[in-house]
Amino acid sequence: MSNYAPFIKPYVQYNEHGWGPCEIPDLDVPYQPFCKSDRLGKICDWTVAAQENKFPSKYASTFGNNSQYAYFHEDDDATFHLVDSTGSRSFKPYQRGRYRPNTRNNATRGRTGRGNALLGVAGGPSSGGGTGNSIKYGKGRDARRNMGRRFPRNAPTRLRESSVMVRSNWVSIEDLDFPRLLKLALPNIKEGQDIITCGSLDYYDKLYDRVNLRNEKPLLKMDRIVHTVTTTDDPIIRRLSKTMGNVFATDEILATIMCCTRSNYSWDVVIEKLGSKVFLDKRDNAQFDLLTVNETSHEPPIDKEGSINSPHSLAMEATLINHNFSQQVLRFGDQEPRHKFEERNPFEEPGVELASIGYRYRKWDLGNDIVLIARCKHNGVIQGPNGELQFLSIKALNEWDSKATNSVEWRQKLDSQRGAVLASELRNNACKLARWTVEAVLAGSDQLKLGYVSRVSPRDHLRHVILGTQNFKPQEFATQINLNMDNAWGILRCLIDIMMKQPDGKYLIMKDPNKPMVRLYDIPENAFDSESDEEDDSSELFANSVDN
């Protein structure tokens, strides 16, 4: 018997259709996601020498050398082990260089005279003592300590709550991230056609165009009812859905979806698909109709229970201000008769005074046999320079505390620097202004009137004054705020195309509270039945629920 092991001829697979093995073994290999920016190593490279000192970390994982998925060049299998990072001194990616000494201001250490002036602001200390208004920071370690107090390095990430709790029996259909949505476009969408017009409108009082800081007016409480009826509860849309269109919604729902890439807070819209028809609805008892405040600010309001400056309290305050302002600036009563549309208000109730709102049910052809029908609205009417009627969308911006928001103080800058005030609002409320603009464009409003309403005192959220007004043409204002309507129509069409491919049922689209994306879920038919039984109908005016 031979003392040597027998030689077994290995079996070599021959792939006739390409490079690689013919059969893939069923192995439980851990999965590690990669993106385009990751630095991936090579399995093998015959073009370079085995030992390469120029790039020692060429095959290292981009997630760090302590990762169990990392590949170590020329490592022996016997040395493989799972790394215990409990006692490791390695820094995480965002900690690299954290303890590196700051050499930026070392050149000024130990110097006098000119070197000390680098540590102050303009108009700093001089040899003669300087003025008392200059701000000075200490040298060296004290300067870095003071700057760290004003600008914290590692501020904790604030997690927002979802507008609706995602349940375990909901099926995720698709996630649409904002970079993908921003690339969409649907050009050449024509102006919507009026199908039915309802309601009546009061004329705008031009005296409010002359309101300024020296002639401010108190904001009054208007006891007028505004119905916020959802799509499927609208009797006009029910009637139209039998003969025309296959996608139905309201202007608020459309504006929310079309401006979703500017939103930070979570929101949701319920979608019902019945055959070839799609209905976009808001949930009962949801906070969909509340206006957000400083949603896109660098420092949004902090959620503190019982605070008048919490996000929910500010949303309630802004919604009431917007309702009261849109009715106060009109000439109601016996001053001038209302402008009446073809049909009466579909939400009239006996003995109830309705707000000045005119509804337009309009139709758009989005291509690919998709016909959209939506309920749009105006808030007032005015006579143009040539005697023609011009329809208005009236909205109100509100100031609650300029120091807390680190923004321009209206009582000092509104008359002299209104552009700076508007730029500050565009930065802090980009999503809200974009929604208002889209609603005005969809309704075909001739003017978008913005009112500037501020608290009498930053600590009093019940009393407000009107400091000024400003007029815009919706299409021109959309260009000024960089609102691309082609992209807005593209986002809406993308969602409709996805829904047309789904079977009949109920769905929900939700903005992720902490990520720039919207998620689409397949939900049961009775997903929100328990919620609707507990509270009243959401079509009632939320403004009347606040007595104070």
C-alpha positions as CSV (number, residue, x, y, z in Angstrom):
1,M,0.0,0.0,0.0
2,S,1.3,3.4,-0.9
3,N,2.0,6.0,1.8
4,Y,0.8,8.8,-0.4
5,A,-2.7,10.1,-0.6
6,P,-4.4,9.2,-3.9
7,F,-4.8,11.9,-6.5
8,I,-8.4,12.6,-7.4
9,K,-8.9,14.4,-10.6
10,P,-11.0,17.6,-10.0
11,Y,-14.1,18.3,-11.9
12,V,-14.0,21.5,-13.8
13,Q,-17.3,23.0,-14.9
14,Y,-17.5,24.4,-18.4
15,N,-19.9,27.3,-19.0
16,E,-21.0,27.5,-22.6
17,H,-23.0,30.6,-22.2
18,G,-20.7,32.9,-20.3
19,W,-18.1,33.3,-17.5
20,G,-18.7,31.8,-14.1
21,P,-20.1,28.7,-12.5
22,C,-22.9,26.8,-14.1
23,E,-24.6,26.1,-10.8
24,I,-24.8,28.4,-7.8
25,P,-24.6,26.6,-4.4
26,D,-27.3,27.4,-1.8
27,L,-25.3,29.2,0.8
28,D,-26.5,31.4,3.6
29,V,-24.2,34.4,2.9
30,P,-24.9,37.7,4.9
31,Y,-26.1,40.5,2.7
32,Q,-24.4,43.9,2.7
33,P,-26.0,46.8,0.7
34,F,-23.9,49.0,-1.5
35,C,-24.5,52.2,-3.3
36,K,-22.8,53.9,-6.2
37,S,-20.5,55.9,-3.9
38,D,-19.1,52.8,-2.0
39,R,-15.5,51.8,-2.6
40,L,-15.6,48.2,-3.6
41,G,-12.5,46.0,-3.8
42,K,-11.8,43.4,-6.4
43,I,-12.1,39.6,-6.1
44,C,-8.7,39.1,-7.8
45,D,-6.4,41.3,-9.9
46,W,-3.8,39.7,-12.2
47,T,-2.5,43.1,-13.5
48,V,-0.6,44.1,-10.3
49,A,2.0,42.5,-8.1
50,A,1.0,40.5,-5.1
51,Q,2.6,43.0,-2.7
52,E,1.5,46.5,-3.3
53,N,2.5,49.2,-0.7
54,K,1.2,52.2,-2.6
55,F,-2.5,51.3,-1.8
56,P,-2.4,49.2,1.4
57,S,-6.2,49.7,2.0
58,K,-7.2,48.9,-1.6
59,Y,-9.4,45.9,-0.6
60,A,-10.6,47.4,2.7
61,S,-14.4,47.8,3.1
62,T,-15.8,51.2,3.0
63,F,-17.6,50.5,6.3
64,G,-14.4,50.2,8.4
65,N,-11.8,47.6,9.1
66,N,-13.7,46.2,12.1
67,S,-16.7,45.1,10.0
68,Q,-17.3,41.4,9.7
69,Y,-17.9,41.8,6.0
70,A,-14.5,43.4,5.3
71,Y,-12.0,41.7,3.1
72,F,-8.4,41.6,4.4
73,H,-5.7,41.1,1.7
74,E,-3.5,38.0,2.3
75,D,-5.2,37.0,5.6
76,D,-5.1,33.4,6.6
77,D,-8.4,31.7,7.2
78,A,-7.2,30.4,10.6
79,T,-7.1,34.0,11.9
80,F,-10.7,34.8,11.0
81,H,-12.8,35.9,14.0
82,L,-15.7,38.1,14.7
83,V,-14.5,41.4,16.0
84,D,-15.5,42.5,19.5
85,S,-15.7,46.3,19.3
86,T,-16.5,46.8,23.0
87,G,-12.9,47.7,23.9
88,S,-12.0,49.1,20.5
89,R,-10.3,52.5,20.2
90,S,-11.3,53.0,16.6
91,F,-13.4,56.0,15.8
92,K,-16.7,56.0,13.9
93,P,-16.7,57.9,10.6
94,Y,-18.3,61.0,12.1
95,Q,-15.8,61.0,15.0
96,R,-12.6,61.0,12.9
97,G,-10.6,64.1,13.6
98,R,-12.8,65.0,16.6
99,Y,-9.8,65.1,19.0
100,R,-7.4,66.6,16.5
101,P,-6.1,69.9,17.9
102,N,-7.5,73.0,16.4
103,T,-4.7,74.8,14.7
104,R,-6.8,77.4,12.9
105,N,-6.4,80.0,15.6
106,N,-3.0,79.0,17.0
107,A,-1.3,81.7,15.0
108,T,-3.1,84.3,17.1
109,R,-1.9,82.8,20.4
110,G,0.6,84.8,22.3
111,R,0.2,87.8,20.0
112,T,-0.9,91.3,21.0
113,G,-2.1,94.3,19.1
114,R,-3.2,93.3,15.6
115,G,-3.6,89.6,16.4
116,N,-6.3,90.2,19.0
117,A,-8.5,92.1,16.6
118,L,-9.0,88.8,14.6
119,L,-11.0,87.5,17.5
120,G,-13.7,90.2,17.5
121,V,-16.4,91.3,15.1
122,A,-16.3,94.3,12.9
123,G,-15.7,97.4,15.0
124,G,-13.6,95.4,17.5
125,P,-11.2,96.6,20.1
126,S,-8.7,99.2,19.3
127,S,-5.8,100.7,21.1
128,G,-8.1,103.4,22.5
129,G,-10.5,101.1,24.2
130,G,-13.1,100.9,21.4
131,T,-16.9,101.1,21.9
132,G,-19.0,99.2,24.3
133,N,-21.1,97.5,21.5
134,S,-18.2,95.3,20.2
135,I,-18.3,91.6,20.8
136,K,-15.1,90.0,21.8
137,Y,-14.1,86.4,22.3
138,G,-11.2,85.1,24.4
139,K,-8.1,83.7,22.9
140,G,-7.2,80.1,22.4
141,R,-9.1,77.5,24.5
142,D,-11.7,80.1,25.8
143,A,-12.6,81.1,22.3
144,R,-13.3,77.5,21.2
145,R,-15.3,76.9,24.3
146,N,-17.5,80.0,23.7
147,M,-18.0,79.1,20.1
148,G,-19.0,75.6,21.1
149,R,-21.7,76.9,23.4
150,R,-23.3,78.9,20.6
151,F,-23.0,76.3,17.9
152,P,-23.2,72.7,19.3
153,R,-21.3,70.2,17.2
154,N,-23.3,67.1,17.7
155,A,-26.8,68.2,18.2
156,P,-29.2,65.2,18.7
157,T,-31.4,64.3,15.8
158,R,-35.0,65.1,16.4
159,L,-37.3,62.2,15.4
160,R,-40.8,63.2,14.2
161,E,-43.9,61.1,14.7
162,S,-45.8,59.5,11.8
163,S,-49.2,61.0,10.9
164,V,-50.7,57.5,11.1
165,M,-49.5,54.3,12.8
166,V,-48.4,51.7,10.3
167,R,-49.9,48.3,11.3
168,S,-48.4,44.9,10.8
169,N,-51.1,43.8,8.3
170,W,-50.3,46.6,5.9
171,V,-48.4,45.6,2.8
172,S,-45.8,47.9,1.5
173,I,-46.1,48.4,-2.3
174,E,-43.5,51.0,-3.2
175,D,-41.2,53.6,-1.7
176,L,-40.7,56.8,-3.7
177,D,-37.7,58.8,-2.6
178,F,-37.5,62.6,-3.3
179,P,-34.5,62.5,-5.6
180,R,-36.4,60.2,-7.9
181,L,-39.6,62.3,-7.7
182,L,-37.7,65.5,-8.5
183,K,-36.6,64.1,-11.9
184,L,-40.2,63.6,-13.0
185,A,-41.9,65.9,-15.4
186,L,-45.2,66.1,-17.3
187,P,-45.2,69.1,-19.6
188,N,-47.9,70.7,-21.7
189,I,-50.8,70.3,-19.2
190,K,-53.4,72.7,-20.3
191,E,-55.6,74.9,-18.1
192,G,-58.4,73.1,-16.4
193,Q,-61.9,73.3,-17.8
194,D,-64.8,74.4,-15.6
195,I,-67.5,71.7,-15.3
196,I,-69.6,73.1,-12.5
197,T,-69.3,76.3,-10.4
198,C,-71.0,76.6,-7.0
199,G,-71.3,79.0,-4.1
200,S,-71.0,82.8,-3.8
201,L,-68.1,85.2,-3.1
202,D,-67.9,88.6,-1.3
203,Y,-65.9,91.5,-2.8
204,Y,-62.5,92.3,-1.5
205,D,-62.2,95.5,0.6
206,K,-59.4,97.5,-0.9
207,L,-58.8,99.4,2.3
208,Y,-56.7,96.5,3.5
209,D,-54.2,97.2,0.7
210,R,-53.3,100.3,2.6
211,V,-52.6,98.6,6.0
212,N,-49.1,99.1,7.2
213,L,-47.1,99.2,10.4
214,R,-48.4,102.7,11.3
215,N,-51.9,101.7,10.4
216,E,-52.3,98.1,11.7
217,K,-55.7,96.5,12.2
218,P,-56.7,94.0,14.8
219,L,-57.6,90.6,13.6
220,L,-61.3,89.8,14.4
221,K,-63.0,86.5,15.0
222,M,-65.3,85.6,12.1
223,D,-68.3,83.4,13.0
224,R,-68.6,81.9,9.5
225,I,-68.6,78.2,8.8
226,V,-66.1,76.5,6.4
227,H,-66.8,72.9,5.4
228,T,-63.7,70.8,4.7
229,V,-65.5,67.9,3.0
230,T,-63.4,65.1,1.6
231,T,-63.6,63.8,-2.0
232,T,-66.0,60.9,-1.6
233,D,-68.4,62.8,0.6
234,D,-68.8,65.6,-1.9
235,P,-72.2,65.3,-3.6
236,I,-71.0,67.1,-6.8
237,I,-68.1,64.7,-7.2
238,R,-70.4,61.7,-6.7
239,R,-72.6,63.0,-9.4
240,L,-69.8,63.7,-11.8
241,S,-68.0,60.3,-11.2
242,K,-70.9,58.5,-12.9
243,T,-70.5,60.2,-16.3
244,M,-66.9,61.6,-16.6
245,G,-63.4,61.3,-15.3
246,N,-61.5,58.4,-13.6
247,V,-59.4,60.3,-11.0
248,F,-61.1,62.4,-8.3
249,A,-59.6,64.7,-5.6
250,T,-59.7,68.1,-3.9
251,D,-57.3,70.9,-4.4
252,E,-55.8,70.5,-0.9
253,I,-55.0,66.8,-1.6
254,L,-53.6,67.5,-5.0
255,A,-51.4,70.3,-3.7
256,T,-50.1,68.1,-0.9
257,I,-49.0,65.4,-3.3
258,M,-47.7,67.7,-5.9
259,C,-45.5,69.6,-3.3
260,C,-44.5,66.5,-1.3
261,T,-40.8,67.0,-2.1
262,R,-40.8,70.2,0.0
263,S,-42.5,68.6,3.1
264,N,-40.8,67.6,6.3
265,Y,-43.7,66.7,8.5
266,S,-45.6,63.4,8.0
267,W,-49.0,63.4,6.2
268,D,-51.1,60.7,4.6
269,V,-53.8,60.3,1.9
270,V,-56.2,57.4,1.5
271,I,-56.7,56.1,-2.0
272,E,-59.6,54.0,-3.1
273,K,-59.5,52.1,-6.4
274,L,-62.8,50.9,-7.8
275,G,-62.5,49.4,-11.3
276,S,-60.9,52.1,-13.5
277,K,-61.6,54.9,-11.1
278,V,-59.4,56.3,-8.3
279,F,-60.5,58.5,-5.4
280,L,-58.1,60.4,-3.3
281,D,-59.4,61.1,0.2
282,K,-58.2,62.4,3.5
283,R,-58.7,60.4,6.7
284,D,-61.5,61.2,9.0
285,N,-60.4,63.1,12.1
286,A,-57.0,63.6,10.7
287,Q,-55.0,66.9,11.0
288,F,-54.7,67.2,7.3
289,D,-56.4,70.6,7.2
290,L,-54.2,72.2,9.8
291,L,-51.5,74.5,8.4
292,T,-47.9,73.8,9.4
293,V,-45.7,76.5,10.9
294,N,-41.9,76.7,10.3
295,E,-42.0,73.2,8.9
296,T,-38.9,73.8,6.7
297,S,-37.0,75.9,9.2
298,H,-33.5,74.9,10.4
299,E,-34.9,75.0,13.9
300,P,-38.5,73.9,13.7
301,P,-40.8,74.3,16.8
302,I,-40.1,71.9,19.7
303,D,-42.9,69.7,20.8
304,K,-43.6,70.5,24.4
305,E,-46.8,69.5,26.1
306,G,-48.9,72.5,27.1
307,S,-46.7,75.0,25.2
308,I,-48.4,77.6,23.0
309,N,-45.4,77.2,20.6
310,S,-45.6,73.5,20.1
311,P,-46.1,72.3,16.5
312,H,-49.8,71.4,17.1
313,S,-50.6,74.6,19.0
314,L,-49.0,76.7,16.2
315,A,-50.9,74.7,13.6
316,M,-54.2,75.4,15.2
317,E,-53.3,79.1,15.6
318,A,-52.2,79.5,12.0
319,T,-55.4,77.7,10.7
320,L,-57.6,80.0,12.7
321,I,-55.7,83.1,11.6
322,N,-56.0,82.1,8.0
323,H,-59.7,81.5,8.3
324,N,-60.4,84.8,10.1
325,F,-58.2,86.9,7.8
326,S,-59.7,85.5,4.6
327,Q,-63.1,86.6,5.7
328,Q,-62.3,89.8,7.5
329,V,-60.8,91.5,4.4
330,L,-64.0,91.1,2.5
331,R,-67.0,93.5,2.2
332,F,-69.7,91.3,3.7
333,G,-73.2,92.1,4.8
334,D,-75.2,94.9,3.1
335,Q,-72.1,96.7,1.8
336,E,-72.1,95.0,-1.6
337,P,-74.0,92.0,-3.0
338,R,-72.2,88.8,-3.4
339,H,-71.1,87.4,-6.7
340,K,-73.0,84.1,-7.2
341,F,-72.0,81.2,-9.3
342,E,-74.3,78.9,-11.3
343,E,-75.3,76.6,-8.5
344,R,-75.7,77.2,-4.8
345,N,-73.2,76.0,-2.2
346,P,-73.5,72.2,-2.0
347,F,-72.8,72.3,1.7
348,E,-75.5,74.8,2.7
349,E,-77.3,74.2,6.0
350,P,-80.4,76.1,7.1
351,G,-79.7,78.8,9.7
352,V,-75.9,78.6,9.3
353,E,-73.9,81.4,7.8
354,L,-71.3,80.0,5.4
355,A,-68.0,81.7,4.6
356,S,-67.3,83.4,1.3
357,I,-66.1,80.4,-0.8
358,G,-66.7,79.7,-4.5
359,Y,-66.2,76.2,-5.7
360,R,-64.9,75.3,-9.2
361,Y,-65.1,71.6,-10.3
362,R,-62.5,71.4,-13.0
363,K,-61.2,68.8,-15.4
364,W,-57.7,68.1,-16.7
365,D,-56.5,65.6,-19.3
366,L,-53.3,64.1,-18.1
367,G,-52.8,61.8,-21.1
368,N,-52.9,58.0,-21.3
369,D,-56.7,58.1,-20.9
370,I,-56.4,59.7,-17.4
371,V,-58.9,62.5,-16.8
372,L,-58.7,64.3,-13.4
373,I,-61.6,66.0,-11.8
374,A,-61.0,68.1,-8.7
375,R,-62.8,70.6,-6.5
376,C,-61.0,73.9,-6.3
377,K,-62.0,77.1,-4.5
378,H,-61.7,80.9,-4.4
379,N,-62.0,83.1,-1.3
380,G,-63.1,86.4,-2.8
381,V,-63.6,88.5,-5.9
382,I,-62.5,92.0,-7.0
383,Q,-63.1,94.3,-10.0
384,G,-60.1,94.7,-12.2
385,P,-58.8,97.9,-13.7
386,N,-61.0,97.4,-16.8
387,G,-64.1,96.4,-14.8
388,E,-63.6,92.6,-15.3
389,L,-64.0,90.2,-12.4
390,Q,-60.9,88.8,-10.9
391,F,-61.0,85.8,-8.5
392,L,-58.8,85.8,-5.4
393,S,-57.1,83.2,-3.2
394,I,-56.6,84.8,0.2
395,K,-54.0,83.4,2.6
396,A,-52.3,84.6,5.8
397,L,-48.8,84.2,7.1
398,N,-48.4,84.6,10.8
399,E,-45.5,85.7,13.1
400,W,-45.3,84.1,16.5
401,D,-41.9,84.9,17.9
402,S,-39.1,86.3,15.7
403,K,-36.4,85.7,18.4
404,A,-37.3,82.1,18.9
405,T,-37.3,81.5,15.1
406,N,-34.2,83.6,14.5
407,S,-35.9,85.4,11.7
408,V,-36.7,88.9,10.6
409,E,-38.8,91.0,12.9
410,W,-41.9,92.1,11.0
411,R,-42.6,95.3,13.0
412,Q,-39.2,96.7,12.0
413,K,-38.7,95.4,8.5
414,L,-42.1,94.8,6.9
415,D,-42.5,98.2,5.3
416,S,-38.9,98.9,4.4
417,Q,-37.7,95.4,3.6
418,R,-40.7,93.3,2.7
419,G,-38.5,91.2,0.3
420,A,-36.4,90.1,3.3
421,V,-39.5,89.2,5.3
422,L,-40.9,87.2,2.4
423,A,-37.5,85.5,1.8
424,S,-37.5,84.4,5.5
425,E,-41.0,83.0,5.2
426,L,-40.0,81.1,2.0
427,R,-37.1,79.6,3.9
428,N,-39.2,78.6,7.0
429,N,-42.5,77.8,5.3
430,A,-41.5,76.6,1.8
431,C,-44.0,73.7,1.7
432,K,-47.0,75.8,2.9
433,L,-46.4,78.6,0.4
434,A,-45.9,76.0,-2.4
435,R,-49.2,74.4,-1.5
436,W,-51.0,77.7,-1.5
437,T,-49.5,78.5,-4.9
438,V,-50.5,75.2,-6.4
439,E,-54.1,75.6,-5.1
440,A,-54.3,79.0,-6.7
441,V,-53.0,77.7,-10.0
442,L,-55.4,74.8,-10.0
443,A,-58.4,77.0,-9.2
444,G,-57.4,79.5,-11.9
445,S,-57.2,82.4,-9.4
446,D,-56.2,85.8,-10.9
447,Q,-54.5,86.9,-7.7
448,L,-52.9,85.4,-4.6
449,K,-53.2,87.8,-1.7
450,L,-51.0,87.2,1.3
451,G,-51.6,88.8,4.6
452,Y,-49.0,89.4,7.3
453,V,-50.5,88.7,10.8
454,S,-48.5,88.9,14.0
455,R,-49.2,88.4,17.7
456,V,-49.8,91.4,19.8
457,S,-47.3,89.9,22.2
458,P,-45.1,86.8,21.7
459,R,-46.6,85.3,24.8
460,D,-50.3,85.8,23.8
461,H,-51.5,83.4,21.1
462,L,-55.1,84.7,21.2
463,R,-54.7,88.3,20.0
464,H,-53.3,89.2,16.6
465,V,-53.0,92.3,14.4
466,I,-52.8,92.6,10.6
467,L,-49.6,94.4,9.6
468,G,-49.8,94.4,5.8
469,T,-50.9,92.6,2.6
470,Q,-49.2,91.7,-0.6
471,N,-50.5,90.7,-4.1
472,F,-49.1,88.1,-6.5
473,K,-50.1,86.5,-9.7
474,P,-50.0,82.7,-9.0
475,Q,-48.0,81.7,-12.1
476,E,-45.4,84.4,-11.6
477,F,-45.1,83.7,-7.9
478,A,-44.6,80.0,-8.7
479,T,-41.6,81.0,-10.8
480,Q,-40.2,83.2,-8.0
481,I,-40.3,80.4,-5.5
482,N,-38.8,77.9,-8.0
483,L,-42.0,75.8,-8.1
484,N,-41.9,73.7,-11.3
485,M,-45.5,72.8,-12.3
486,D,-44.3,70.3,-14.8
487,N,-42.6,68.4,-12.0
488,A,-45.7,68.7,-9.8
489,W,-47.8,67.2,-12.5
490,G,-45.2,64.5,-13.1
491,I,-45.3,63.5,-9.4
492,L,-49.1,63.2,-9.5
493,R,-49.1,61.3,-12.7
494,C,-46.5,58.8,-11.4
495,L,-48.7,58.1,-8.4
496,I,-51.8,57.6,-10.6
497,D,-49.9,55.2,-12.9
498,I,-48.8,53.1,-9.9
499,M,-52.4,53.0,-8.6
500,M,-53.9,52.0,-12.0
501,K,-51.8,48.9,-11.9
502,Q,-53.1,47.8,-8.5
503,P,-56.2,45.6,-7.9
504,D,-59.3,47.1,-6.5
505,G,-59.0,48.0,-2.8
506,K,-57.9,50.7,-0.3
507,Y,-54.4,52.1,-0.2
508,L,-52.5,54.8,1.7
509,I,-49.7,57.1,0.7
510,M,-47.7,58.5,3.6
511,K,-44.8,60.9,3.9
512,D,-42.1,59.2,6.0
513,P,-41.7,61.3,9.1
514,N,-37.9,61.2,9.2
515,K,-36.8,60.3,5.6
516,P,-37.2,62.2,2.3
517,M,-39.6,59.7,0.8
518,V,-43.2,58.7,0.5
519,R,-44.5,55.2,1.0
520,L,-47.4,53.4,-0.5
521,Y,-49.3,50.8,1.4
522,D,-52.1,48.3,0.7
523,I,-54.4,48.5,3.7
524,P,-57.6,46.6,4.7
525,E,-61.0,48.1,3.9
526,N,-61.7,48.6,7.6
527,A,-58.3,50.0,8.5
528,F,-59.7,53.3,10.0
529,D,-63.3,52.3,11.0
530,S,-62.5,52.3,14.7
531,E,-61.1,55.8,14.5
532,S,-64.1,57.2,12.7
533,D,-66.5,55.8,15.4
534,E,-64.7,57.5,18.3
535,E,-64.8,61.1,17.1
536,D,-67.0,63.4,15.2
537,D,-67.1,64.0,11.4
538,S,-64.0,65.9,10.2
539,S,-66.1,68.1,7.9
540,E,-67.2,70.3,10.8
541,L,-65.2,73.5,11.2
542,F,-62.3,72.9,13.6
543,A,-62.2,76.7,14.3
544,N,-65.4,76.7,16.2
545,S,-64.0,74.0,18.6
546,V,-61.7,76.6,20.1
547,D,-63.8,78.9,22.3
548,N,-60.9,81.1,23.5
